[in-house]
Amino acid sequence: MNILVDSQWLQAHLADPALVVLDATVVLSSPEFDGDYRVASGYDGWLQAHIPGSRHADLLTELADTHASFSFALPTPDALVHGLAHLGAGVGKTLVIYDRADGFWAARLWWMLRSVGVDAAVLDGGFTAWRDVGRPWQSGAVMPLKRPVQPWPVQLHHASWIDRCGVQAIVAGHAPGVLICALGAALFEGTARTRYARRGHIPGSLNLPARQLFDAQGRYLPKDALAHAIGPTLLHSEGPLVLYCGGGISATATALALTLLGREDITLYDGSLQEWAADARLPMTTGAAPA
């Protein structure tokens, strides 16, 4: 199965008992002023409308480390695979992930799974693409699982994540890495309201907005167009590529796009600006990236 599947493929396989479909949506409101951070579960929205047979995957609590200082923190590998097993996703199952937003939440869960050695697919265009072509949907809760599912075995891909100390080492020039911020240009430059503690970006970062990797319908661009959007200099730069954003979400869409194009040396800063900007001792800067 490919990393991306379309609505036609998914509808053709919905009756497959080995298929598990998860909605990974979280509601993250746009800030009305600097520091305005409001986040809520996407469960209520899933109850109102979802792909038949799908379940809601809670990236805010059940599939996150809620003791971390930032939201959506990566849980332990065992907690992740056991949490997914409670949703019916485990050994012998094929997993497709979607969301009802812009594809970033589905990419987040896909990257989390990839980091523990589990293959999954993302519905290209998400629920919007599903409904736009008249595919069936339903509302309300789904039936409880009839039998337990064995969790997937964990095979860690240690290079998938980097912590604050690792990023600090790159900024200081003590470790290799190309820092890439996946936020939009206005947020990167510090000219727009931010939900985080300070405006701007980590010094030395390049800006590759995740949204420019999608077409007008919310689908990932074809590979040739993706390569053009990313640019040959960045695409073929010496890695590792160290991605971050505001909360480690939109950066995973960039990671998925780069993976589609064959890059393997990708790592993601989980805490991103929610963690970094909250520590006044850590440097941030504003303005456009160097040409």
HELIX and SHEET records of a PDB file:
HELIX    1   1 SER A    7  HIS A   13  1                                   7    
HELIX    2   2 TYR A   43  GLN A   48  1                                   6    
HELIX    3   3 PRO A   77  ALA A   85  1                                   9    
HELIX    4   4 PHE A  104  ARG A  114  1                                  11    
HELIX    5   5 GLY A  126  ASP A  132  1                                   7    
HELIX    6   6 HIS A  158  SER A  160  5                                   3    
HELIX    7   7 ARG A  164  VAL A  171  1                                   8    
HELIX    8   8 ALA A  185  GLU A  189  1                                   5    
HELIX    9   9 ALA A  210  LEU A  213  5                                   4    
HELIX   10  10 LYS A  223  ILE A  230  1                                   8    
HELIX   11  11 PRO A  232  LEU A  235  1                                   4    
HELIX   12  12 SER A  250  LEU A  260  1                                  11    
HELIX   13  13 SER A  272  TRP A  276  1                                   5    
SHEET    1   A 5 LEU A   4  VAL A   5  0                                        
SHEET    2   A 5 ALA A 121  LEU A 123  1                                        
SHEET    3   A 5 THR A  94  TYR A  98  1                                        
SHEET    4   A 5 LEU A  19  ASP A  23  1                                        
SHEET    5   A 5 ARG A  55  HIS A  56  1                                        
SHEET    1   B 2 VAL A  26  LEU A  28  0                                        
SHEET    2   B 2 VAL A  39  SER A  41 -1                                        
SHEET    1   C 5 TRP A 161  ILE A 162  0                                        
SHEET    2   C 5 ILE A 266  TYR A 269  1                                        
SHEET    3   C 5 LEU A 241  TYR A 244  1                                        
SHEET    4   C 5 VAL A 178  CYS A 181  1                                        
SHEET    5   C 5 LEU A 206  ASN A 207  1                                        
END                                                                             
